[in-house]
C-alpha cells in the first residue's frame, strides 16, 4: 500500500519539541517531584534524576540509531522487526500501543481532576471535552500541532526556571545545601521507588523516533532524543534541588506528604501570586499538549502497522491521496479508544488521580522502559544490512551494551518498587499486575504474528518493511512542480 506521511515537514527543533512536550516539565514540577519526596522520603532526588537521565540517554543511543536506519513511523515495531525478527516486531508494536495509550489516557484523569478542582463540575466532563479537543487537533497537519506544543513548552520551561530562582533565592537553612546530590543519600530504603518515579518523568522522550518519516533530517532524531533526555534530566534535577533548598532537604519529604500541601505554589508565591496563577494555567495547557504529543505518536503507530496489513488496512486511510499530512485513521482510532476507556473508568467510579492517572501512567512507563531496553538488544543483534556501511562502534556496540546493563538495573528497580507508585500495601501482589499486562500485550502480538505467518504469508513477509520507496510517493515539492 503506497501511502506515505508528508516527508520533510518536521524540523530538528520540532522533533525535540514533541519529545520534551510529551514529558511535560510542568507536570513533573507540579506533581511528579513532590510525589517522589512525599512517597519515598529520599533526599537525593536531584541526583536520582541525573542518574536516570544518563541511563535513558544510553538506551536512546541504540534506539535512535536503529530508528534512523529503519525509518519506520511505528518505531519500536519496525526496529524490533528488523533487528530481532518479525514476531518480536509485532509484539513490540502491541506493547507500544498499550503503553502510549495508557500514558495518554492517564492524563485525561489528571486534567479532569485539575479543572474540576479549579472550576467545579465532574472530572469526566472536563476529560470528555479534552478528548474532543485533542481529537480535532490530532487530524490537523503536524506543523500546526508543533507550533502549539512549542509555545506551551517554552512557557513551561520559563516557569520551571522561575521556580528554581524562587527556591534557591531564599534557602531554608540560610545557605545553599547540596545534600540532594550527595551519593550517600542513594543508600536508603525508598531508592527503588524514587527510580520508578523518575523513569515515569521521562516517558515520551522517545517520541521523535515516530516522526522519522516526516523529518527533514533523520540524523536529528538522535540529537532530539538523547539531548532531550539529558536536558530534561538537568531541568528536573535543578527543580528538585531548588525544592529541597527552599524548605530544607531533610524536611521536604515530610512537608510534601502533608495533606493539601502544594510546595510548588508556595515556593513560586515568593515571587508574587501572579506566578502561581501563570503556573496553574500553564499546567493545564501542558497536560493538553502532552496528550496531543502522545496522540500523534499513537496515530502514527496505527497508520504504519495498518499500512502493512498487521492492523486493519482501513486505518491507514489517507487524507490527501497518497501523501498523508495527518494519519486520520490512526487519530480517530485513538480518540475512540480514549473515549471508551475514560467513559468506562468514570462509570466504574475510579479516582481520576490516585487510580486512573497513577496506574495507567505507571503501566505506560514500564512498557516503554521495556521497549527501550529491547531496542538496545536489537541494535546489538542487528544484521549488517540494517546497520549500514558506516556503522560506528559507539552507536552499535558500546552504548547499546551499556544501555542494556543500565536499563536492566533501572527495570529491576522499577518492577520491584512499583508498589509505592500505585499506593499498594506492603506485600500486595497487585503491583505484579502491571508487568503481567505488558507481558500479555507482547504475547498477543507474538501470537498474531504467528497467525499472519500461517494465514497471510505476504503480510508477514512485509512486517517492519512497509515504508514506501522515496520515489513511489513524491514529496510535496515534487507534486507542486
Secondary structure per residue as TSV (DSSP state, phi and psi in degrees):
chain	resnum	aa	ss	phi	psi
A	1	X	-	360.0	105.7
A	2	X	-	-83.8	75.6
A	3	X	-	-125.8	130.1
A	4	X	E	-128.8	152.7
A	5	X	E	-72.8	157.4
A	6	X	-	-65.5	108.2
A	7	X	S	-74.1	155.4
A	8	X	S	54.7	45.4
A	9	X	-	-118.6	-9.1
A	10	X	B	-118.9	121.0
A	11	X	-	-78.1	166.1
A	12	X	H	-56.5	-39.5
A	13	X	H	-64.5	-40.1
A	14	X	H	-61.5	-38.6
A	15	X	H	-60.7	-46.5
A	16	X	H	-63.5	-39.3
A	17	X	H	-59.8	-43.0
A	18	X	H	-63.0	-41.5
A	19	X	H	-68.5	-46.5
A	20	X	H	-68.5	-38.2
A	21	X	H	-67.2	-35.5
A	22	X	H	-64.2	-39.0
A	23	X	H	-67.0	-27.5
A	24	X	-	59.1	77.4
A	25	X	H	-54.4	-34.6
A	26	X	H	-67.7	-34.9
A	27	X	H	-67.7	-40.1
A	28	X	I	-65.8	-41.4
A	29	X	I	-65.6	-48.0
A	30	X	I	-77.6	-33.2
A	31	X	I	-120.9	-41.4
A	32	X	I	-67.3	-52.6
A	33	X	H	-65.4	-47.7
A	34	X	H	-59.1	-36.2
A	35	X	H	-66.7	-37.1
A	36	X	H	-63.5	-48.3
A	37	X	H	-60.4	-48.0
A	38	X	H	-66.1	-38.6
A	39	X	H	-84.0	-36.9
A	40	X	H	-101.5	-28.2
A	41	X	-	73.0	10.3
A	42	X	-	-77.4	132.7
A	43	X	S	-86.5	-25.4
A	44	X	-	-89.2	40.0
A	45	X	H	-62.2	-41.7
A	46	X	H	-58.4	-44.5
A	47	X	H	-65.9	-35.5
A	48	X	H	-61.5	-41.9
A	49	X	H	-61.0	-41.1
A	50	X	H	-63.4	-45.3
A	51	X	H	-66.8	-42.9
A	52	X	H	-66.1	-39.2
A	53	X	H	-60.7	-39.9
A	54	X	H	-63.4	-42.1
A	55	X	H	-64.2	-43.2
A	56	X	H	-64.6	-40.2
A	57	X	H	-63.5	-39.9
A	58	X	H	-63.4	-44.4
A	59	X	H	-62.1	-33.2
A	60	X	H	-72.5	-19.4
A	61	X	H	-63.9	-52.1
A	62	X	H	-65.4	-39.0
A	63	X	H	-60.5	-48.0
A	64	X	H	-75.6	-31.4
A	65	X	H	-62.3	-43.6
A	66	X	H	-68.2	-40.9
A	67	X	H	-60.4	-40.3
A	68	X	H	-64.8	-43.4
A	69	X	H	-71.8	-41.5
A	70	X	H	-76.2	-40.6
A	71	X	-	65.3	38.0
A	72	X	-	-109.1	132.0
A	73	X	S	-61.7	-33.8
A	74	X	S	-88.4	78.8
A	75	X	H	-56.2	-54.6
A	76	X	H	-62.6	-39.9
A	77	X	H	-59.7	-50.6
A	78	X	H	-68.5	-40.2
A	79	X	H	-63.6	-48.9
A	80	X	H	-69.0	-34.0
A	81	X	H	-63.5	-42.3
A	82	X	H	-86.6	-21.0
A	83	X	H	-94.8	-35.8
A	84	X	T	-119.9	-19.1
A	85	X	-	132.3	156.9
A	86	X	H	-61.3	-41.4
A	87	X	H	-60.6	-42.2
A	88	X	H	-63.2	-35.1
A	89	X	H	-63.4	-46.9
A	90	X	H	-66.9	-39.4
A	91	X	H	-60.4	-45.0
A	92	X	H	-64.7	-37.0
A	93	X	H	-62.6	-41.5
A	94	X	H	-66.9	-40.7
A	95	X	H	-65.0	-39.6
A	96	X	H	-63.4	-44.5
A	97	X	H	-61.2	-41.6
A	98	X	H	-61.7	-49.8
A	99	X	H	-66.6	-48.1
A	100	X	H	-64.4	-40.9
A	101	X	H	-64.4	-39.9
A	102	X	H	-61.2	-45.9
A	103	X	H	-65.9	-46.6
A	104	X	H	-61.2	-44.7
A	105	X	H	-72.0	-31.8
A	106	X	H	-59.2	-33.6
A	107	X	H	-68.9	-22.3
A	108	X	H	-65.7	-36.1
A	109	X	H	-65.1	-44.7
A	110	X	H	-64.0	-45.1
A	111	X	H	-65.2	-45.3
A	112	X	H	-59.8	-43.1
A	113	X	H	-66.6	-39.4
A	114	X	H	-64.2	-46.0
A	115	X	H	-69.7	-37.1
A	116	X	H	-64.1	-36.6
A	117	X	H	-69.8	-33.0
A	118	X	H	-85.7	-41.4
A	119	X	H	-118.5	-2.0
A	120	X	-	85.4	175.5
A	121	X	S	93.4	178.7
A	122	X	-	-86.5	143.9
A	123	X	H	-61.3	-35.7
A	124	X	H	-71.9	-23.2
A	125	X	H	-67.3	-47.0
A	126	X	H	-63.9	-39.3
A	127	X	H	-62.6	-40.3
A	128	X	H	-63.3	-39.7
A	129	X	H	-63.5	-40.5
A	130	X	H	-66.6	-37.5
A	131	X	H	-59.3	-44.9
A	132	X	H	-64.6	-42.3
A	133	X	H	-63.6	-47.4
A	134	X	H	-65.1	-36.8
A	135	X	H	-61.6	-39.7
A	136	X	H	-69.3	-45.2
A	137	X	H	-67.5	-30.0
A	138	X	H	-67.4	-22.9
A	139	X	T	-95.9	4.3
A	140	X	S	-87.4	165.7
A	141	X	-	-59.0	146.4
A	142	X	H	-61.6	-29.6
A	143	X	H	-61.0	-38.6
A	144	X	H	-65.5	-41.7
A	145	X	H	-64.3	-39.8
A	146	X	H	-61.1	-41.6
A	147	X	H	-62.2	-45.4
A	148	X	H	-63.0	-44.0
A	149	X	H	-63.9	-39.5
A	150	X	H	-64.6	-42.5
A	151	X	H	-64.2	-48.2
A	152	X	H	-65.1	-40.1
A	153	X	H	-63.9	-42.3
A	154	X	H	-61.4	-45.2
A	155	X	H	-67.6	-36.1
A	156	X	H	-61.3	-46.1
A	157	X	H	-65.7	-32.9
A	158	X	H	-63.6	-45.1
A	159	X	H	-62.7	-41.0
A	160	X	H	-62.3	-42.3
A	161	X	H	-62.3	-42.0
A	162	X	H	-63.4	-39.7
A	163	X	H	-60.5	-44.1
A	164	X	H	-61.9	-43.1
A	165	X	H	-61.7	-43.5
A	166	X	H	-64.5	-36.4
A	167	X	H	-72.6	-47.3
A	168	X	H	-82.3	-14.1
A	169	X	H	-72.6	-21.5
A	170	X	T	-138.7	75.7
A	171	X	-	-63.4	143.9
A	172	X	T	-66.2	-34.0
A	173	X	T	-98.8	12.2
A	174	X	S	84.1	-6.3
A	175	X	S	-156.8	161.3
A	176	X	-	-68.7	128.0
A	177	X	-	-102.7	137.3
A	178	X	-	-108.4	20.8
A	179	X	G	-60.5	-28.1
A	180	X	G	-65.0	-19.3
A	181	X	G	-110.2	12.6
A	182	X	-	-79.9	120.9
A	183	X	G	-61.9	-25.6
A	184	X	G	-64.9	-21.6
A	185	X	G	-71.9	-9.1
A	186	X	G	-82.0	-19.1
A	187	X	S	-90.3	59.1
A	188	X	S	-132.7	164.5
A	189	X	T	-63.8	-31.2
A	190	X	T	-88.7	9.6
A	191	X	H	-63.4	-40.3
A	192	X	H	-60.3	-41.2
A	193	X	H	-65.2	-38.0
A	194	X	H	-63.2	-40.7
A	195	X	H	-61.6	-42.9
A	196	X	H	-61.3	-44.4
A	197	X	H	-64.0	-41.9
A	198	X	H	-65.4	-38.7
A	199	X	H	-58.3	-43.3
A	200	X	H	-61.1	-30.5
A	201	X	H	-68.3	-21.4
A	202	X	T	-97.4	3.0
A	203	X	T	-61.8	134.2
A	204	X	T	102.9	-14.1
A	205	X	T	-66.7	-17.4
A	206	X	T	-86.3	1.2
A	207	X	G	-55.3	-37.2
A	208	X	G	-54.8	-28.0
A	209	X	G	-61.7	-25.6
A	210	X	G	-84.0	-5.1
A	211	X	G	-109.5	17.0
A	212	X	G	-63.5	-34.1
A	213	X	G	-68.5	-23.6
A	214	X	G	-101.0	-5.2
A	215	X	B	-73.7	142.7
A	216	X	S	-67.2	-38.0
A	217	X	-	-133.6	112.7
A	218	X	T	-61.2	-30.1
A	219	X	T	-63.9	-23.7
A	220	X	H	-69.4	-18.4
A	221	X	H	-59.7	-42.9
A	222	X	H	-64.9	-46.8
A	223	X	H	-63.2	-43.1
A	224	X	H	-62.8	-38.8
A	225	X	H	-79.3	-51.0
A	226	X	H	-69.6	-48.7
A	227	X	H	-63.6	-36.7
A	228	X	H	-59.8	-43.8
A	229	X	H	-63.4	-43.4
A	230	X	H	-69.0	-42.1
A	231	X	H	-64.9	-47.3
A	232	X	H	-65.8	-34.5
A	233	X	H	-59.4	-42.4
A	234	X	H	-65.8	-40.6
A	235	X	H	-63.4	-46.4
A	236	X	H	-67.9	-38.6
A	237	X	H	-63.5	-42.4
A	238	X	H	-64.2	-41.9
A	239	X	H	-66.0	-42.4
A	240	X	H	-65.8	-38.4
A	241	X	H	-64.4	-44.6
A	242	X	H	-62.3	-37.6
A	243	X	H	-65.0	-41.6
A	244	X	H	-66.6	-40.9
A	245	X	H	-64.2	-39.9
A	246	X	H	-65.3	-37.7
A	247	X	H	-117.1	-1.6
A	248	X	-	103.0	123.3
A	249	X	T	-63.2	-23.3
A	250	X	T	-100.6	0.5
A	251	X	T	-113.0	-13.6
A	252	X	H	-63.9	-37.2
A	253	X	H	-64.0	-44.8
A	254	X	H	-65.5	-41.7
A	255	X	H	-67.2	-40.4
A	256	X	H	-66.5	-27.9
A	257	X	H	-82.5	-10.4
A	258	X	S	-67.7	137.6
A	259	X	T	-57.9	133.1
A	260	X	T	77.4	3.6
A	261	X	-	-71.1	144.3
A	262	X	-	-140.4	78.3
A	263	X	H	-61.6	-34.4
A	264	X	H	-60.0	-48.3
A	265	X	H	-69.2	-38.0
A	266	X	H	-61.4	-44.8
A	267	X	H	-72.4	-41.6
A	268	X	H	-62.7	-33.6
A	269	X	G	-61.1	-17.8
A	270	X	G	-62.5	-26.2
A	271	X	G	-100.0	9.9
A	272	X	-	118.8	147.3
A	273	X	H	-66.1	-20.9
A	274	X	H	-61.5	-37.7
A	275	X	H	-68.3	-32.5
A	276	X	H	-65.4	-42.5
A	277	X	H	-65.7	-42.0
A	278	X	H	-61.9	-43.1
A	279	X	H	-61.7	-38.9
A	280	X	H	-63.2	-41.7
A	281	X	H	-69.4	-44.6
A	282	X	H	-63.4	-36.3
A	283	X	H	-58.3	-42.9
A	284	X	H	-63.6	-47.3
A	285	X	H	-66.3	-33.3
A	286	X	H	-65.6	-39.0
A	287	X	H	-64.6	-42.8
A	288	X	H	-62.8	-46.2
A	289	X	H	-70.2	-31.3
A	290	X	H	-63.8	-43.4
A	291	X	H	-61.5	-40.4
A	292	X	H	-64.9	-38.9
A	293	X	H	-63.6	-47.9
A	294	X	H	-64.3	-37.9
A	295	X	H	-59.3	-42.5
A	296	X	H	-65.1	-39.1
A	297	X	H	-65.0	-46.8
A	298	X	H	-60.3	-43.7
A	299	X	H	-58.7	-37.0
A	300	X	H	-73.4	-35.4
A	301	X	H	-62.3	-47.8
A	302	X	H	-62.3	-45.9
A	303	X	H	-57.3	-50.9
A	304	X	H	-68.5	-38.9
A	305	X	H	-72.7	-31.7
A	306	X	H	-72.7	-33.6
A	307	X	H	-60.5	-28.9
A	308	X	T	-95.4	-0.5
A	309	X	T	85.6	2.5
A	310	X	S	-72.2	-35.8
A	311	X	S	-108.9	164.8
A	312	X	-	-51.5	129.2
A	313	X	G	-64.1	-22.4
A	314	X	G	-62.2	-22.4
A	315	X	G	-75.9	-7.2
A	316	X	G	-96.8	20.3
A	317	X	-	-56.6	139.3
A	318	X	-	-95.6	146.4
A	319	X	S	-93.5	-9.9
A	320	X	S	-153.1	77.7
A	321	X	T	68.2	-125.1
A	322	X	T	-100.7	-4.6
A	323	X	E	-112.4	118.0
A	324	X	E	-100.7	115.0
A	325	X	S	-82.0	-20.4
A	326	X	S	-153.4	127.4
A	327	X	-	-73.3	86.2
A	328	X	H	-61.7	-40.9
A	329	X	H	-60.0	-46.8
A	330	X	H	-66.0	-37.0
A	331	X	H	-65.0	-47.3
A	332	X	H	-63.6	-40.5
A	333	X	H	-60.5	-42.7
A	334	X	H	-67.6	-37.2
A	335	X	H	-63.4	-40.8
A	336	X	H	-64.0	-45.3
A	337	X	H	-60.7	-46.5
A	338	X	H	-61.0	-42.0
A	339	X	H	-61.6	-45.0
A	340	X	H	-65.1	-45.1
A	341	X	H	-67.3	-45.2
A	342	X	H	-60.5	-45.0
A	343	X	H	-62.7	-43.0
A	344	X	H	-63.3	-43.0
A	345	X	H	-68.8	-34.2
A	346	X	H	-65.8	-43.6
A	347	X	H	-64.2	-35.2
A	348	X	T	-76.2	-7.9
A	349	X	T	75.6	26.0
A	350	X	-	-71.5	137.5
A	351	X	-	-67.3	130.6
A	352	X	I	-69.3	-22.9
A	353	X	I	-104.8	-60.6
A	354	X	I	-68.3	-21.3
A	355	X	I	-114.3	-63.3
A	356	X	I	-61.2	-54.9
A	357	X	I	-66.7	-47.9
A	358	X	H	-66.3	-48.2
A	359	X	H	-65.9	-50.1
A	360	X	H	-68.8	-38.2
A	361	X	H	-67.9	-36.1
A	362	X	H	-65.9	-40.6
A	363	X	H	-61.1	-45.1
A	364	X	H	-64.4	-43.3
A	365	X	H	-62.1	-41.3
A	366	X	H	-64.2	-44.0
A	367	X	H	-62.5	-43.7
A	368	X	H	-71.2	-32.8
A	369	X	H	-64.8	-42.1
A	370	X	H	-60.9	-39.5
A	371	X	H	-69.4	-40.4
A	372	X	H	-61.4	-40.9
A	373	X	H	-63.3	-42.2
A	374	X	H	-64.6	-35.4
A	375	X	H	-71.4	-29.2
A	376	X	H	-67.0	-39.5
A	377	X	H	-63.2	-41.3
A	378	X	H	-63.0	-37.8
A	379	X	H	-64.4	-38.7
A	380	X	H	-68.2	-34.6
A	381	X	H	-93.8	-5.1
A	382	X	-	-60.8	137.6
A	383	X	-	-70.3	164.5
A	384	X	H	-59.3	-35.2
A	385	X	H	-70.1	-18.1
A	386	X	H	-85.4	-43.3
A	387	X	H	-68.1	-32.2
A	388	X	-	92.7	169.6
A	389	X	T	-73.2	-26.9
A	390	X	T	-107.3	37.5
A	391	X	-	-66.5	130.0
A	392	X	-	-92.3	148.0
A	393	X	H	-65.4	-38.1
A	394	X	I	-63.6	-48.2
A	395	X	I	-71.4	-31.7
A	396	X	I	-110.1	-7.6
A	397	X	I	-131.6	-62.2
A	398	X	I	-66.4	-56.6
A	399	X	H	-63.7	-45.7
A	400	X	H	-61.8	-38.2
A	401	X	H	-63.1	-46.0
A	402	X	H	-64.7	-35.4
A	403	X	H	-65.9	-38.5
A	404	X	H	-61.5	-43.1
A	405	X	H	-65.4	-52.9
A	406	X	H	-63.4	-41.9
A	407	X	H	-64.8	-36.0
A	408	X	H	-66.0	-41.0
A	409	X	H	-61.9	-45.6
A	410	X	H	-65.2	-40.7
A	411	X	H	-63.6	-44.4
A	412	X	H	-61.0	-43.2
A	413	X	H	-62.7	-39.7
A	414	X	H	-70.4	-47.6
A	415	X	H	-63.8	-38.9
A	416	X	H	-74.1	-15.1
A	417	X	T	-129.8	24.4
A	418	X	H	-72.1	-16.8
A	419	X	H	-54.5	-48.3
A	420	X	H	-58.4	-33.4
A	421	X	H	-63.4	-37.2
A	422	X	H	-91.3	-4.9
A	423	X	T	69.6	26.4
A	424	X	-	-79.4	149.4
A	425	X	-	-69.8	150.4
A	426	X	T	-57.0	134.5
A	427	X	T	86.7	-4.3
A	428	X	-	-70.8	142.7
A	429	X	S	-87.7	-4.5
A	430	X	T	-56.7	-41.8
A	431	X	T	-59.3	-23.6
A	432	X	H	-68.3	-13.6
A	433	X	H	-64.6	-33.9
A	434	X	H	-65.1	-53.7
A	435	X	H	-62.7	-28.3
A	436	X	H	-66.6	-38.6
A	437	X	H	-67.1	-43.1
A	438	X	H	-60.4	-44.9
A	439	X	H	-62.8	-37.8
A	440	X	H	-66.2	-39.6
A	441	X	H	-62.6	-41.6
A	442	X	H	-64.4	-39.9
A	443	X	H	-64.3	-40.2
A	444	X	H	-61.6	-43.9
A	445	X	H	-63.3	-43.1
A	446	X	H	-64.6	-39.0
A	447	X	H	-65.4	-40.8
A	448	X	H	-65.7	-37.5
A	449	X	H	-63.6	-40.1
A	450	X	H	-62.2	-40.6
A	451	X	H	-62.5	-44.0
A	452	X	H	-63.9	-37.9
A	453	X	H	-61.4	-35.6
A	454	X	H	-86.0	-41.5
A	455	X	H	-94.8	-30.7
A	456	X	-	-137.8	71.5
A	457	X	H	-59.9	-27.4
A	458	X	H	-67.7	-40.9
A	459	X	H	-67.0	-43.1
A	460	X	H	-60.3	-39.8
A	461	X	H	-64.8	-25.6
A	462	X	T	-95.8	4.8
A	463	X	T	-61.5	124.4
A	464	X	T	79.3	4.8
A	465	X	-	-129.7	21.9
A	466	X	-	-92.4	8.3
A	467	X	-	-69.1	123.5
A	468	X	-	-61.4	149.3
A	469	X	-	-61.7	152.3
A	470	X	T	-55.1	-42.3
A	471	X	T	-83.2	-10.4
A	472	X	T	-71.7	-36.1
A	473	X	S	-128.8	103.3
A	474	X	-	-66.9	152.7
A	475	X	-	-70.0	166.6
A	476	X	H	-61.0	-36.4
A	477	X	H	-64.7	-31.0
A	478	X	H	-73.6	-35.7
A	479	X	H	-67.0	-33.0
A	480	X	T	-80.1	-12.6
A	481	X	-	-77.3	360.0
